[in-house]
Amino acid sequence: MTIPDKYLYTKLAEPDSFRLILLQPSPRLTAPRQLTIVTATLSQYEDDIVDHYVAVSYVWGNQKDIRTIGVDSKQLEITASLESALHHIRDASHMLKTWGWDIH
């Protein structure tokens, strides 16, 4: 069995850069999360920035309780509280955009 590579964030190159996390839909709460992380700039999204985004605060709970999720066919370690939040905010039929976060 091949172990997937660890996900590495790309450096934010522009002063107005940010990350969007695209959470793929699933009708099942317990289905694995499928995420894609894209880098964008505020100037690039000037007209689209009023679109709906979800902000997730995930710093509650035990910071040492770590889970692994798949991002772009790689593995990313996140806190258990963030994993739980992603399970509960995922839409059954539409991709959800969340404002970017970093876990290091």
Summary of the structure (lengths in Angstrom):
residues: 104
radius of gyration: 14.2
end to end distance: 26.2
largest distance: 45.1
contacts: 241
relative contact order: 0.30
helix: 10%
strand: 32%
